[in-house]
């Protein structure tokens, strides 16, 4: 709900940037750590770090498909791209080093892969019914991914922890209500925000076996917030807009 309101007030760039935070990945990895132990969760966090590449595959595929088709076709294209990328990653030995290299490579070139879009329409204020629908859809997707992830081994659990829950909800609703340009801009900005999720997963997979659940998650959350605050300039470059349109300072 808060991301929807951010999109309404500040536009798709800020909403997408905020959606890059580990808002879904973090709780899923925490539940995995509590249910299966720190070694399992550490391996899952390494897989989640590499899965940033699969998440970006979803975003790029959706953004391009949305320029030619409606949201059902664009969503199908995005999910197929995510499944293909995740399946490829599942065949790799995802150590923290390998996972970090995969994430760094995909993030460094992500902003060049999105389509150029026409000027954006004014953001529409979502009604109360729509806000509730978004919240319910997001909650159901998050619970479903969490329940499935713990049954598939640490590697697929980590990959599923980065399933595009927020991307799906925000892109579909924005595409349907505010157009393809708005949805593509939101997904492009999301790539700038994914540095914080990547930092969170990297810190987690390195510290969980040594520090335990509470200290590791606290440290990783702090690192994610710090990195997020440092990516504001990256947001401007990803949006393709002049520096005068940077994120407003006011809350």
CORNOR-V190902 format. One record per pair of residues at least 24 apart in sequence whose C-alpha atoms are under 6 Angstrom apart, sorted by the first residue. I is the first residue (numbers start at 1). J is the second residue. If there is no record, write none. Layout:
i = {I,I}
j = {J,J}
//
This chain:
i = {1,8,8,12,12,13,13,16,16,16,16,17,17,17,20,20,20,21,21,22,25,25,28,28,38,38,40,42,42,43,44,44,44,44,45,45,45,46,46,46,47,47,47,47,48,48,48,49,49,49,50,50,50,51,52,53,53,54,54,54,55,57,57,58,59,60,63,66,67,71,111,117,120,189,192,192,196,196,196,199,200}
j = {131,123,125,185,186,186,189,186,187,189,190,189,190,193,190,193,194,196,197,197,161,162,146,161,208,209,154,205,208,154,154,155,157,158,158,201,205,96,99,205,94,155,158,159,158,159,162,99,198,201,99,102,103,159,103,103,106,82,85,86,164,81,82,82,187,114,184,180,180,172,238,181,182,238,234,235,224,227,228,224,224}
//
